[in-house]
Amino acid sequence: MLLTVLPSPSGDPELVSLSPKDGQTVKSPDEVRITFDRPVPAELATVQMTDPAGERIVSTRPYNPPGADDAIAVPMPKTRYEGIYSVVWSVPSSTLEPMVGSSTFSVFSSARLTAVPGLVVDRDPVVVTVYTVAGTLATAALVLGVGTVFVLGVAWPEGTRRPGSRRLLRYTLATMVLATLVSLLSFGGYAARTSLGDAFDPALLAGTIKSGIGAALMARLLILLPLTLGFWQLLRSEPARTSVERLTAAATVLGAASALAATWVFARPYAPAGPGPLSVAADTALLLAASVGVGAAVMQWTVLRRAGVQAAPATRLLARIMPVGGAVLLLAATTTDGWRLIAFGALAVVVFSTGVALLYRERRRRSDPEESDGRRDKPARRRLRKVAAVSASVTVVALAALPGSALPG
């Protein structure tokens, strides 16, 4: 599904020709056309034009002329005056930074000269906030959702019957769908750098769907339906009992979730050549590692801790998995840089410290059987609560930093 929906990277567009040409004198053109060396989503571009009196005369969004996906055009007004017309345009690059150009042409004669207008390319802070918050919530939902399914499918099958587990799954799925829809609606205004009032123009949504990032967001929605049904079927099947069955369940969850995690990789701006296979594999593995570790920690803080003795086997298994998962996540985080390195590193510390705290608690219980009934376990419980509180705070901050590090500007 990813291969059929996602377009292959084609690089940044380069200007090929202008019609009318820069400095050309024409009789009365019906439109201004800007042609590039590759297809461009016209709806995400911006074209402004002024007449000889210096007044702006473009009132519609650019469009791709019929049969010319590599060109953007805007219509000339019905009433055309003699003199010089100025045109300035902006096309988003693969990193969503604007590629700006300008030209002038004369209608009938160049009797009246006006200055080329300036093009405002700053993003609306409200549009940036909406798009960034939506990305943050979607990433947090991915991490918690995949991690919860991993814990329930591998370590604690009985937990699927607990209301807390079901609520967590429902909330993460709903958040992921809604946040992805908001990202789709706001991406056009984010990429075209429009105001909030113009950000939800249907033309911008059409341009979003044509773009590579928009295609990745659409693929995410398409993958969510079969993936949700598959995970639900897995959780309702016969629980894993042996080590081989647990490994099979883990491979099933991670293998299916890798397709969903890959949409996060393609939904980020990249260099003109696009993300390479190794980059896609590394970033997908990094998201999955964070999902398993953070999801296990959150399940331990919220659901398993309240289940008491019933969840003891699952807690012991997670106590062994989380320190290893935290170390793997920290190692994988070294392949990144900037805020992503800090965020993933913080998550690795959270996962590792939670696992170590659980191992310490388990060791105390084994050394003193009286602790198993809770009579002498209060100091350990207090320490675990402190670790959980600090870890939860760090997790929220780290998850909030992940999407923002991928957005330019």
Secondary structure in CASP SS format (residue, H / E / C, confidence):
PFRMAT SS
TARGET T0000
AUTHOR 0000-0000-0000
METHOD secondary structure of the structure
MODEL  1
M C 1.00
L H 1.00
L H 1.00
T H 1.00
V H 1.00
L C 1.00
P C 1.00
S C 1.00
P C 1.00
S C 1.00
G C 1.00
D C 1.00
P C 1.00
E C 1.00
L E 1.00
V E 1.00
S E 1.00
L E 1.00
S E 1.00
P C 1.00
K C 1.00
D C 1.00
G C 1.00
Q C 1.00
T E 1.00
V E 1.00
K C 1.00
S C 1.00
P C 1.00
D C 1.00
E E 1.00
V E 1.00
R E 1.00
I E 1.00
T E 1.00
F E 1.00
D C 1.00
R C 1.00
P C 1.00
V C 1.00
P C 1.00
A H 1.00
E H 1.00
L H 1.00
A C 1.00
T E 1.00
V E 1.00
Q E 1.00
M E 1.00
T E 1.00
D C 1.00
P C 1.00
A C 1.00
G C 1.00
E C 1.00
R E 1.00
I C 1.00
V C 1.00
S C 1.00
T C 1.00
R C 1.00
P C 1.00
Y E 1.00
N C 1.00
P C 1.00
P C 1.00
G C 1.00
A C 1.00
D C 1.00
D C 1.00
A E 1.00
I E 1.00
A E 1.00
V E 1.00
P E 1.00
M C 1.00
P C 1.00
K C 1.00
T C 1.00
R C 1.00
Y C 1.00
E C 1.00
G E 1.00
I E 1.00
Y E 1.00
S E 1.00
V E 1.00
V E 1.00
W E 1.00
S E 1.00
V E 1.00
P E 1.00
S C 1.00
S C 1.00
T C 1.00
L C 1.00
E C 1.00
P E 1.00
M E 1.00
V E 1.00
G E 1.00
S E 1.00
S E 1.00
T E 1.00
F E 1.00
S E 1.00
V E 1.00
F C 1.00
S C 1.00
S C 1.00
A C 1.00
R C 1.00
L C 1.00
T C 1.00
A C 1.00
V C 1.00
P C 1.00
G C 1.00
L C 1.00
V C 1.00
V C 1.00
D C 1.00
R C 1.00
D C 1.00
P H 1.00
V H 1.00
V H 1.00
V H 1.00
T H 1.00
V H 1.00
Y H 1.00
T H 1.00
V H 1.00
A H 1.00
G H 1.00
T H 1.00
L H 1.00
A H 1.00
T H 1.00
A H 1.00
A H 1.00
L H 1.00
V H 1.00
L H 1.00
G H 1.00
V H 1.00
G H 1.00
T H 1.00
V H 1.00
F H 1.00
V H 1.00
L H 1.00
G H 1.00
V H 1.00
A H 1.00
W C 1.00
P H 1.00
E H 1.00
G H 1.00
T H 1.00
R H 1.00
R C 1.00
P H 1.00
G H 1.00
S H 1.00
R H 1.00
R H 1.00
L H 1.00
L H 1.00
R H 1.00
Y H 1.00
T H 1.00
L H 1.00
A H 1.00
T H 1.00
M H 1.00
V H 1.00
L H 1.00
A H 1.00
T H 1.00
L H 1.00
V H 1.00
S H 1.00
L H 1.00
L H 1.00
S H 1.00
F H 1.00
G H 1.00
G H 1.00
Y H 1.00
A H 1.00
A H 1.00
R C 1.00
T C 1.00
S C 1.00
L H 1.00
G H 1.00
D H 1.00
A C 1.00
F C 1.00
D C 1.00
P H 1.00
A H 1.00
L H 1.00
L H 1.00
A H 1.00
G H 1.00
T H 1.00
I H 1.00
K H 1.00
S C 1.00
G H 1.00
I H 1.00
G H 1.00
A H 1.00
A H 1.00
L H 1.00
M H 1.00
A H 1.00
R H 1.00
L H 1.00
L H 1.00
I H 1.00
L H 1.00
L H 1.00
P H 1.00
L H 1.00
T H 1.00
L H 1.00
G H 1.00
F H 1.00
W H 1.00
Q H 1.00
L H 1.00
L H 1.00
R H 1.00
S C 1.00
E C 1.00
P C 1.00
A C 1.00
R C 1.00
T C 1.00
S H 1.00
V H 1.00
E H 1.00
R H 1.00
L H 1.00
T H 1.00
A H 1.00
A H 1.00
A H 1.00
T H 1.00
V H 1.00
L H 1.00
G H 1.00
A H 1.00
A H 1.00
S H 1.00
A H 1.00
L H 1.00
A H 1.00
A H 1.00
T H 1.00
W H 1.00
V H 1.00
F H 1.00
A C 1.00
R C 1.00
P C 1.00
Y C 1.00
A C 1.00
P C 1.00
A C 1.00
G C 1.00
P C 1.00
G C 1.00
P H 1.00
L H 1.00
S H 1.00
V H 1.00
A H 1.00
A H 1.00
D H 1.00
T H 1.00
A H 1.00
L H 1.00
L H 1.00
L H 1.00
A H 1.00
A H 1.00
S H 1.00
V H 1.00
G H 1.00
V H 1.00
G H 1.00
A H 1.00
A H 1.00
V H 1.00
M H 1.00
Q H 1.00
W H 1.00
T H 1.00
V H 1.00
L H 1.00
R H 1.00
R H 1.00
A H 1.00
G H 1.00
V H 1.00
Q H 1.00
A H 1.00
A H 1.00
P H 1.00
A H 1.00
T H 1.00
R H 1.00
L H 1.00
L H 1.00
A H 1.00
R H 1.00
I H 1.00
M H 1.00
P H 1.00
V H 1.00
G H 1.00
G H 1.00
A H 1.00
V H 1.00
L H 1.00
L H 1.00
L H 1.00
A H 1.00
A H 1.00
T C 1.00
T C 1.00
T C 1.00
D C 1.00
G H 1.00
W H 1.00
R H 1.00
L H 1.00
I H 1.00
A H 1.00
F H 1.00
G H 1.00
A H 1.00
L H 1.00
A H 1.00
V H 1.00
V H 1.00
V H 1.00
F H 1.00
S H 1.00
T H 1.00
G H 1.00
V H 1.00
A H 1.00
L H 1.00
L H 1.00
Y H 1.00
R H 1.00
E H 1.00
R H 1.00
R H 1.00
R H 1.00
R H 1.00
S H 1.00
D C 1.00
P H 1.00
E H 1.00
E H 1.00
S H 1.00
D H 1.00
G C 1.00
R C 1.00
R C 1.00
D C 1.00
K H 1.00
P H 1.00
A H 1.00
R H 1.00
R H 1.00
R H 1.00
L H 1.00
R H 1.00
K H 1.00
V H 1.00
A H 1.00
A H 1.00
V H 1.00
S H 1.00
A H 1.00
S H 1.00
V H 1.00
T H 1.00
V H 1.00
V H 1.00
A H 1.00
L H 1.00
A H 1.00
A H 1.00
L H 1.00
P H 1.00
G H 1.00
S H 1.00
A C 1.00
L C 1.00
P C 1.00
G C 1.00
END
